[in-house]
Structures are given as structure tokens and as C-alpha cells.
Amino acid sequence: MLLCDAAESVNGKLYILGGGWSQALVPDLPINMSLAVKIAVPWDQANYPHTVTATLLDGDGNPVEIPRSDGEAMPVRNEVQFETGRPPGLMPGTDLDAPLVFNFHGVPLPAGGYVWELKIDNEPMARAAFRVGPPTRR
């Protein structure tokens, strides 16, 4: 999983812009970000549906929520289901690629530390940490 400015999944490939960052300098302004994910589906898990969830957590591990237009708060998360089929003649034991992209637009975040957590079928699989705000001095 890679944190980036923008990404697309086209014809089984990931196209990534501004990938690999871990610092957003300006707090409280809406930012766009994407998660580019390449899943290696085990051969024996092909032809079964899987659920992938990306959730933004704060520095304490709590889900980040942002206000909706109706005043209610909603978590910054996305969930998709996918199923990868085995092509004819695939050698048993061969992993199958499943590229996915999660796009998040206009997310206002106060200064602090954050982590994107990726779960597949409710099992934690990857994390990508980043900070919002000016760099800290040592």
C-alpha cells in the first residue's frame, strides 16, 4: 500500500502520481490523497469474494471523523469488495494480482499524526503513517 496524491487502476496496473509521501505541511485545509494497493491473491483464494477496508486513524488509533453537510460526523473510510478469477491454465500456487485504488478528496485534517489501516476480510494487512503540520525540530 502506498500513500500518494492521486492514483488509478487501469487494465490490471496502478498509475500513481506523487507517491510515497508522509508529510502534509498545511493543517486544517482540505487535502486530496489516494491509497494505491496491490494485493497478491493466493491461488486458493481466487474465485471467492473478499472485502477490503481502508480506514484513517488518528495518533491514538481512533477512527478520524469529518463533518457532513447535515452536521453529522462520518468516518474517513472506504470499503470495496472484489473477486479475482483464475485464468485457464494458471499453474496451481500462482498468486493473482488485484490492484485497487482508494481516493479521498477534500479531507480537512488538523495537525498531528495519522495512519491509514488496510484490512482484507477484517484482518489488518497494511499501514501507512503520515503527519500533518510543519516538520518537527529535533
Backbone as CSV, one residue per row, in Angstrom:
resi,resn,N_x,N_y,N_z,CA_x,CA_y,CA_z,C_x,C_y,C_z
1,MET,0.853,-1.171,0.000,0.000,0.000,0.000,0.897,1.232,0.000
2,LEU,0.558,2.197,-0.851,1.353,3.408,-0.998,0.448,4.627,-0.914
3,LEU,0.804,5.568,-0.059,0.076,6.835,0.057,0.571,7.762,-1.041
4,CYS,-0.375,8.361,-1.783,0.019,9.202,-2.905,-0.993,10.329,-3.119
5,ASP,-0.637,11.243,-4.009,-1.524,12.359,-4.332,-2.726,11.898,-5.144
6,ALA,-2.492,11.009,-6.107,-3.565,10.505,-6.965,-3.137,9.169,-7.548
7,ALA,-4.115,8.328,-7.848,-3.823,7.026,-8.446,-5.042,6.528,-9.210
8,GLU,-4.770,5.634,-10.155,-5.814,4.960,-10.917,-5.393,3.511,-11.109
9,SER,-6.381,2.650,-11.235,-6.139,1.258,-11.595,-6.775,1.036,-12.958
10,VAL,-5.927,0.724,-13.951,-6.395,0.540,-15.317,-5.774,-0.730,-15.893
11,ASN,-6.620,-1.615,-16.379,-6.162,-2.847,-17.028,-5.145,-3.620,-16.190
12,GLY,-5.413,-3.714,-14.905,-4.566,-4.507,-14.029,-3.279,-3.852,-13.585
13,LYS,-3.124,-2.540,-13.854,-1.916,-1.814,-13.449,-2.301,-0.608,-12.607
14,LEU,-1.378,-0.194,-11.731,-1.560,1.012,-10.928,-0.801,2.167,-11.569
15,TYR,-1.474,3.282,-11.738,-0.852,4.506,-12.236,-0.879,5.506,-11.079
16,ILE,0.323,5.921,-10.634,0.479,6.671,-9.393,1.134,8.025,-9.657
17,LEU,0.558,9.085,-9.040,1.137,10.427,-9.092,1.487,10.854,-7.669
18,GLY,2.657,11.386,-7.488,3.057,11.914,-6.180,3.039,10.840,-5.111
19,GLY,3.631,9.705,-5.386,3.570,8.572,-4.454,4.670,8.565,-3.415
20,GLY,4.343,8.036,-2.246,5.327,7.797,-1.214,5.538,8.930,-0.229
21,TRP,4.601,9.838,-0.105,4.791,10.938,0.845,4.341,10.535,2.245
22,SER,4.840,11.272,3.234,4.465,11.012,4.630,4.308,12.296,5.437
23,GLN,4.278,13.455,4.755,4.151,14.742,5.446,3.296,15.687,4.616
24,ALA,2.203,16.178,5.202,1.402,17.245,4.602,1.646,18.483,5.461
25,LEU,2.133,19.553,4.881,2.620,20.682,5.667,1.542,21.598,6.223
26,VAL,0.392,21.688,5.585,-0.605,22.682,5.982,-1.798,22.007,6.665
27,PRO,-1.961,22.224,7.969,-3.102,21.623,8.655,-4.409,22.357,8.370
28,ASP,-5.504,21.661,8.586,-6.872,22.194,8.541,-7.384,22.558,7.150
29,LEU,-6.568,22.457,6.126,-7.042,22.690,4.767,-7.389,21.345,4.131
30,PRO,-8.469,21.294,3.359,-8.830,20.023,2.715,-7.732,19.548,1.776
31,ILE,-7.373,18.282,1.904,-6.352,17.707,1.026,-6.938,16.490,0.308
32,ASN,-6.368,16.212,-0.846,-6.712,15.010,-1.596,-5.587,14.010,-1.403
33,MET,-5.958,12.768,-1.259,-4.955,11.712,-1.153,-5.549,10.418,-1.661
34,SER,-4.670,9.534,-2.064,-5.092,8.231,-2.563,-4.223,7.151,-1.946
35,LEU,-4.794,5.968,-1.878,-4.051,4.780,-1.476,-3.997,3.858,-2.686
36,ALA,-2.792,3.558,-3.129,-2.596,2.608,-4.220,-2.242,1.267,-3.578
37,VAL,-3.030,0.254,-3.875,-2.887,-1.041,-3.207,-2.726,-2.133,-4.253
38,LYS,-1.720,-2.986,-4.081,-1.554,-4.154,-4.929,-1.655,-5.377,-4.029
39,ILE,-2.711,-6.146,-4.233,-2.936,-7.339,-3.427,-2.492,-8.551,-4.230
40,ALA,-1.711,-9.422,-3.596,-1.340,-10.702,-4.193,-2.315,-11.739,-3.636
41,VAL,-3.314,-12.089,-4.444,-4.346,-13.029,-4.003,-3.802,-14.450,-4.130
42,PRO,-3.753,-15.192,-3.020,-3.281,-16.575,-3.112,-4.169,-17.404,-4.055
43,TRP,-3.561,-18.331,-4.758,-4.257,-19.162,-5.739,-5.524,-19.776,-5.163
44,ASP,-5.448,-20.264,-3.923,-6.612,-20.945,-3.331,-7.689,-19.973,-2.855
45,GLN,-7.425,-18.639,-2.913,-8.424,-17.644,-2.529,-9.068,-16.971,-3.744
46,ALA,-8.669,-17.404,-4.937,-9.301,-16.885,-6.150,-10.714,-17.448,-6.242
47,ASN,-11.559,-16.726,-6.964,-12.959,-17.118,-7.170,-13.798,-17.043,-5.896
48,TYR,-13.309,-16.304,-4.909,-14.077,-16.034,-3.687,-14.144,-14.523,-3.497
49,PRO,-15.280,-14.009,-3.018,-15.346,-12.567,-2.758,-14.530,-12.193,-1.519
50,HIS,-13.885,-11.039,-1.593,-13.096,-10.507,-0.475,-13.503,-9.056,-0.251
51,THR,-13.430,-8.615,0.999,-13.751,-7.240,1.366,-12.477,-6.538,1.813
52,VAL,-12.221,-5.368,1.219,-11.056,-4.564,1.578,-11.567,-3.247,2.154
53,THR,-11.039,-2.888,3.334,-11.445,-1.660,4.013,-10.218,-0.803,4.301
54,ALA,-10.292,0.477,3.943,-9.255,1.457,4.272,-9.865,2.445,5.253
55,THR,-9.247,2.578,6.430,-9.745,3.462,7.482,-8.630,4.386,7.934
56,LEU,-8.945,5.687,8.054,-7.980,6.655,8.560,-8.101,6.729,10.072
57,LEU,-6.980,6.526,10.767,-6.922,6.565,12.224,-6.075,7.739,12.680
58,ASP,-6.416,8.302,13.845,-5.606,9.382,14.406,-4.423,8.796,15.170
59,GLY,-3.634,9.664,15.788,-2.439,9.233,16.511,-2.721,8.308,17.675
60,ASP,-3.957,8.306,18.181,-4.329,7.415,19.281,-4.987,6.127,18.789
61,GLY,-5.089,5.963,17.467,-5.678,4.754,16.913,-7.191,4.795,16.777
62,ASN,-7.782,5.981,16.951,-9.234,6.130,16.806,-9.580,6.517,15.368
63,PRO,-10.719,6.050,14.855,-11.123,6.456,13.508,-11.322,7.967,13.420
64,VAL,-10.799,8.568,12.360,-10.961,10.001,12.114,-12.350,10.217,11.531
65,GLU,-13.053,11.225,12.057,-14.369,11.572,11.532,-14.350,13.018,11.059
66,ILE,-15.071,13.277,9.971,-15.196,14.642,9.462,-16.683,14.978,9.374
67,PRO,-17.017,16.270,9.506,-18.431,16.648,9.470,-19.016,16.537,8.065
68,ARG,-20.266,16.095,8.001,-21.022,16.080,6.744,-21.802,17.384,6.648
69,SER,-22.441,17.608,5.528,-23.212,18.834,5.325,-24.401,18.926,6.276
70,ASP,-24.911,17.788,6.780,-26.044,17.816,7.708,-25.601,17.957,9.167
71,GLY,-24.292,18.152,9.388,-23.789,18.344,10.740,-23.360,17.059,11.427
72,GLU,-23.744,15.919,10.894,-23.318,14.639,11.464,-21.871,14.370,11.079
73,ALA,-21.202,13.536,11.854,-19.823,13.165,11.548,-19.806,11.814,10.845
74,MET,-18.858,11.659,9.929,-18.708,10.381,9.251,-17.243,9.990,9.262
75,PRO,-16.964,8.700,9.411,-15.567,8.265,9.419,-14.950,8.394,8.024
76,VAL,-13.643,8.631,7.998,-12.913,8.674,6.740,-12.484,7.238,6.455
77,ARG,-13.269,6.573,5.633,-13.016,5.169,5.321,-13.710,4.817,4.018
78,ASN,-13.286,3.735,3.435,-13.921,3.233,2.228,-13.794,1.721,2.238
79,GLU,-14.787,1.073,1.651,-14.799,-0.388,1.628,-15.224,-0.846,0.246
80,VAL,-14.519,-1.819,-0.287,-14.869,-2.399,-1.586,-14.820,-3.915,-1.487
81,GLN,-15.575,-4.543,-2.358,-15.489,-5.989,-2.482,-14.892,-6.300,-3.839
82,PHE,-14.098,-7.363,-3.887,-13.529,-7.788,-5.159,-13.457,-9.308,-5.187
83,GLU,-13.374,-9.820,-6.377,-13.200,-11.261,-6.580,-12.292,-11.424,-7.782
84,THR,-11.240,-12.193,-7.623,-10.289,-12.417,-8.701,-10.450,-13.844,-9.195
85,GLY,-10.680,-13.985,-10.489,-10.830,-15.320,-11.075,-9.508,-15.860,-11.568
86,ARG,-9.422,-17.173,-11.611,-8.226,-17.820,-12.141,-8.357,-17.974,-13.658
87,PRO,-7.389,-17.468,-14.400,-7.446,-17.685,-15.848,-7.159,-19.153,-16.184
88,PRO,-7.673,-19.621,-17.315,-7.419,-21.014,-17.700,-5.921,-21.290,-17.805
89,GLY,-5.515,-22.440,-17.319,-4.125,-22.866,-17.435,-3.181,-22.279,-16.415
90,LEU,-3.698,-21.508,-15.462,-2.817,-20.923,-14.441,-2.224,-22.037,-13.582
91,MET,-0.953,-21.987,-13.395,-0.261,-23.007,-12.613,-0.719,-22.951,-11.153
92,PRO,-1.112,-24.078,-10.568,-1.530,-24.079,-9.158,-0.452,-23.471,-8.264
93,GLY,-0.901,-22.643,-7.322,0.005,-21.976,-6.390,0.412,-20.578,-6.824
94,THR,0.069,-20.178,-8.040,0.428,-18.853,-8.547,-0.480,-17.785,-7.940
95,ASP,0.112,-16.727,-7.348,-0.672,-15.605,-6.843,-1.235,-14.806,-8.011
96,LEU,-2.387,-14.176,-7.758,-3.025,-13.323,-8.761,-2.989,-11.876,-8.283
97,ASP,-2.700,-10.951,-9.192,-2.644,-9.532,-8.845,-4.052,-8.944,-8.781
98,ALA,-4.284,-8.140,-7.756,-5.534,-7.391,-7.631,-5.183,-5.957,-7.247
99,PRO,-4.999,-5.055,-8.240,-4.697,-3.664,-7.927,-5.977,-2.908,-7.580
100,LEU,-5.922,-2.132,-6.501,-7.059,-1.335,-6.053,-6.593,0.077,-5.740
101,VAL,-7.502,1.040,-5.881,-7.207,2.428,-5.528,-8.347,2.962,-4.672
102,PHE,-7.986,3.622,-3.590,-8.940,4.337,-2.746,-8.625,5.819,-2.864
103,ASN,-9.574,6.613,-3.347,-9.388,8.059,-3.490,-10.195,8.783,-2.420
104,PHE,-9.561,9.752,-1.779,-10.208,10.567,-0.757,-9.982,12.028,-1.121
105,HIS,-11.070,12.782,-1.261,-10.990,14.166,-1.722,-11.501,15.127,-0.655
106,GLY,-10.760,16.210,-0.466,-11.200,17.290,0.411,-11.286,16.912,1.877
107,VAL,-10.278,16.198,2.367,-10.272,15.776,3.773,-9.511,16.811,4.602
108,PRO,-10.220,17.560,5.483,-9.528,18.539,6.337,-8.983,17.839,7.588
109,LEU,-7.688,17.957,7.816,-7.075,17.298,8.968,-6.299,18.296,9.814
110,PRO,-6.549,18.315,11.114,-5.727,19.158,11.988,-4.316,18.594,12.103
111,ALA,-3.419,19.396,12.629,-2.040,18.952,12.812,-2.016,17.709,13.695
112,GLY,-1.120,16.788,13.344,-0.972,15.570,14.138,-0.547,14.397,13.285
113,GLY,-0.490,13.251,13.928,-0.097,12.018,13.246,-1.312,11.192,12.875
114,TYR,-1.215,10.506,11.739,-2.314,9.702,11.225,-1.776,8.403,10.640
115,VAL,-2.661,7.423,10.528,-2.307,6.141,9.928,-3.477,5.647,9.090
116,TRP,-3.192,5.257,7.862,-4.176,4.527,7.069,-4.014,3.055,7.404
117,GLU,-5.111,2.410,7.739,-5.079,0.977,8.024,-5.885,0.253,6.953
118,LEU,-5.283,-0.761,6.370,-5.941,-1.560,5.348,-6.239,-2.944,5.912
119,LYS,-7.494,-3.348,5.803,-7.896,-4.677,6.241,-8.471,-5.440,5.054
120,ILE,-8.147,-6.707,4.983,-8.741,-7.600,3.991,-9.497,-8.672,4.754
121,ASP,-10.785,-8.775,4.471,-11.657,-9.704,5.189,-11.505,-9.536,6.695
122,ASN,-11.450,-8.265,7.111,-11.374,-7.843,8.515,-10.052,-8.178,9.209
123,GLU,-9.040,-8.566,8.453,-7.708,-8.835,9.004,-6.772,-7.698,8.621
124,PRO,-6.092,-7.055,9.599,-5.136,-5.990,9.259,-4.030,-6.518,8.344
125,MET,-3.788,-5.794,7.240,-2.791,-6.233,6.263,-1.698,-5.210,5.996
126,ALA,-2.017,-3.910,6.108,-1.014,-2.885,5.804,-1.364,-1.597,6.536
127,ARG,-0.311,-0.778,6.761,-0.487,0.525,7.392,0.431,1.520,6.689
128,ALA,-0.045,2.763,6.582,0.761,3.846,6.017,0.589,5.067,6.912
129,ALA,1.660,5.450,7.591,1.613,6.570,8.535,2.027,7.870,7.838
130,PHE,1.442,8.985,8.319,1.842,10.304,7.836,1.527,11.342,8.901
131,ARG,2.119,12.535,8.739,1.901,13.650,9.662,1.332,14.833,8.894
132,VAL,0.554,15.629,9.606,0.041,16.886,9.059,0.572,18.002,9.943
133,GLY,1.145,19.016,9.317,1.692,20.142,10.051,3.148,20.341,9.709
134,PRO,3.725,21.439,10.199,5.132,21.712,9.888,6.033,20.635,10.462
135,PRO,7.183,20.414,9.830,8.113,19.420,10.351,8.523,19.743,11.793
136,THR,8.693,18.733,12.599,9.118,18.933,13.985,10.624,19.042,14.043
137,ARG,11.098,19.837,14.990,12.553,20.008,15.163,13.052,18.971,16.137
138,ARG,14.259,18.593,15.935,14.875,17.594,16.830,15.834,18.256,17.758
